Amino acid sequence: MKTYTKEQIEKAMKKAGYVADSVFKHLELSIIQRVQSFEEACDELGKSYDLPFDPDTKDLNERSTNGHYKLCVIAQALNEEWAIDLNNKKQEVWYNWVDLRGVLSGADAINGAFAGLGGSNAYNAPSLADTRLGSRLCVRSKPIAEHLRLGFIPIWCEYKIPEFEM
């Protein structure tokens, strides 16, 4: 694969009518700055914005599935090329969750300690609630985990409590 210098790229972009400065500014942004929405995650991965189900569905299972799909796409984009290795107990893995009772919480799994199997439980309450996360929502660093947790609360609500409208 041939590589090009920044100057060669700028010259080619200028000829093609692109503003090189804005493109290079975008490339210099961190993945957290580039992915602030589901649509930006799709753009980062070259995926369409299509969801498994109609975005206006009233079916709670379909809404939850759409929310989970969005979170998986966002996590994949935020991880860039990184992928969890479930056989590597020394790999640092971060997962998080949103405790939708109003408390934001998160955790990390270092040295393979239950990587990707985090959750939050509520027992002896008016209702029994149990949440689990799979490895598709694991990310490679604490800052990315915090962004996934805090930056996408409406999508977490869509996934975990689809009857809740934000």
TAGI-V201600 format. One record per pair of residues at least 24 apart in sequence whose ideal C-beta (glycine too) atoms are under 7 Angstrom apart, sorted by the first residue. I is the first residue (numbers start at 0). J is the second residue. If there is no record, write none. Layout:
I:J / I:J
This chain:
30:77 / 30:79 / 31:142 / 31:143 / 31:146 / 34:73 / 34:76 / 34:77 / 35:150 / 37:69 / 37:72 / 37:73 / 37:154 / 40:72 / 40:73 / 40:76 / 41:72 / 43:76 / 44:72 / 44:75 / 44:76 / 46:72 / 59:161 / 59:162 / 62:157 / 62:161 / 63:158 / 63:161 / 65:157 / 66:154 / 66:157 / 66:158 / 66:161 / 67:158 / 69:154 / 70:136 / 70:151 / 70:154 / 70:158 / 71:135 / 71:136 / 73:147 / 73:151 / 74:135 / 74:136 / 74:138 / 74:147 / 77:138 / 77:143 / 77:146 / 77:147 / 78:138 / 78:139 / 81:139 / 83:114 / 83:115 / 83:134 / 83:137 / 85:114 / 85:134 / 87:111 / 92:137 / 93:137 / 93:138 / 93:139 / 93:140 / 93:141 / 93:143 / 93:144 / 94:132 / 94:136 / 94:137 / 94:144 / 95:144 / 95:147 / 95:148 / 96:130 / 96:132 / 97:148 / 97:152 / 97:155 / 99:156 / 99:159 / 99:160 / 103:148 / 103:149 / 105:144 / 105:145 / 105:148 / 107:141 / 130:159
